[in-house]
Amino acid sequence: MPSVKGMKPLLFVVVMVLSLSAWADEKAVSPLKAALVEQSADRDEALETFYVERNWRPAWQDSATVTAFAEALHSLEGDGLRPSDYRADALSAAHRRAYDNGEADPQQLADFELRTSHVLLTALRHLQRGKVDPQRLDTDWEVPVEPLSLNLGSLSRDVDARRFEEAFAEVRPSYPPYERLRGGLARYQDIEEQGGWPTLPPREDLLRPGDVHEHVALLRERLAVIGEPGVVAADTSILPDAKLVAPDPFTYDETLAEAVERFQERHLLQVDGIVGPSTLAALNVPVGERIDQIRINLERTRWLLHGLPETFVLVDIAGYQVSYYRPDGDIWRSRIVVGQPYRRTPSLRSEITHLTVNPTWTIPPTIRREDVLPKIRRDLGYLERNNIRVLSPSGRELDPRSIDWQNPGNVMLRQGAGPDNPLGRVVIRFPNDHLVYLHDTPAQQLFSRQQRAISSGCIRVENVMTLVQLLLDDTGTRRDIRALVAKGETGNVPLESHVPVILHYWTAHVSEEGELSFRPDIYDRDHELLEALDRPLTL
């Protein structure tokens, strides 16, 4: 444990106060105020304000208060945080060392006092904003993580009344997705305590509806453990309703096939009711790994779900879905295509400002370099066939035959508007450093795929014309998108009011109906975040 001397100058102030005959001695107030003014710029302002709110009264003299706090810290496991990070099991012993050794050392008392308050504020900060700094994991992260927002006067009263659960509830994200993930975590933690689920043995052949095999009984049990509707395990003792009658445990019947299809749909697998390698792998992920996956996504939710307006567009990257939360409370949803693993769609928060109708497409540098230039070098006619013009940096059109395509410099390639333009008929624009946006696409067949990480970073939206018209209507922008497109003219349409847009990455999700789904970690982000989340704190 670091030396008390390392916690100056605030610790020195508290030592002074503890050395007085009474903490509430009014004579001590003026020296404390003077010391606060002299503190360095990197001081913990929240910790100072907490004690100012208390008039520098100690918070942790009473052992019952410390015990109640330690017990409350264990409840953070329900949020995917580790109680051991906050020394929950060591607090009471530390209190006894500080207070139960006869004549108390003021410096030792101050050390315990400040450390325990620091633990409290750290736990609250992690619960509200997350333990891990996302910018340390992703240099392209564009969503600002706001500092801790806390009513320290109210917190002081909660400490005095030992209302720690209420203090935690006050800062915990209050949005339904977070609460649903917490519920899913509790359910899977209970499954783990009950022994988890069975592992299906590897198979050379596929397990199909109609098959009769001993592995079917394991499949039944696996799905029954997670509460799949209609599935009854061969061993009814594991079920909450002992009156249920098990079917033939070894027959892959229609009810079981429907349950497998629901499992496949939730896990973004091919929905066919056949247990092949991908479905078998998803079924055999241990419950402990699924618990970690929920914990990871609770952390991601803490980064994001603060101060959300009533109306916003949410892009769920790993779930391949866009949701528009409308002013009237309705939610419009649609399927999307997102960036490939080597051209990732970024996480960001911005505002939709305008639309581009009948857009041209200025080919981004990476796509130009890696995809288009090799095709032009093989066949110059590629430009004409794809309606691509060659432009100087100032926008002057150039003759393609005059360009050294082995070293084209900084020429721009721009594809004209039309049915083959990759941006389709309309683009939804919002400022960001990654030059990404939501847009239409002529490749509508891609939306039928279960896993759709196949773009170059931007987000293709199914039924985008409907979304655009809703945005126009809801912002009071009196325009008809289909009429604008029909004119064939390229142009921008500013929205009368901006609409917040959030692009984020979740690999676990709970629907409004309580169905927990797990998505493939298409950008391989979960492992690094889990390591950071489980890394012990030094408090």
Helices and strands as residue ranges (DSSP letters): G 4-7, H 10-19, G 26-28, H 29-37, H 45-53, H 63-74, G 75-79, G 83-86, G 88-90, H 91-99, H 106-129, H 134-137, H 152-160, H 164-171, H 176-193, H 214-225, G 236-238, H 254-266, H 277-283, H 287-304, E 312-316, E 321-325, E 331-339, E 348-357, E 361-362, H 365-367, I 368-372, H 373-378, H 381-385, E 388-391, E 397-398, G 400-402, E 412-415, E 426-429, E 438-439, G 444-448, E 453-455, E 459-461, H 464-474, H 481-487, E 491-504, E 508-510, E 516-518, H 526-534
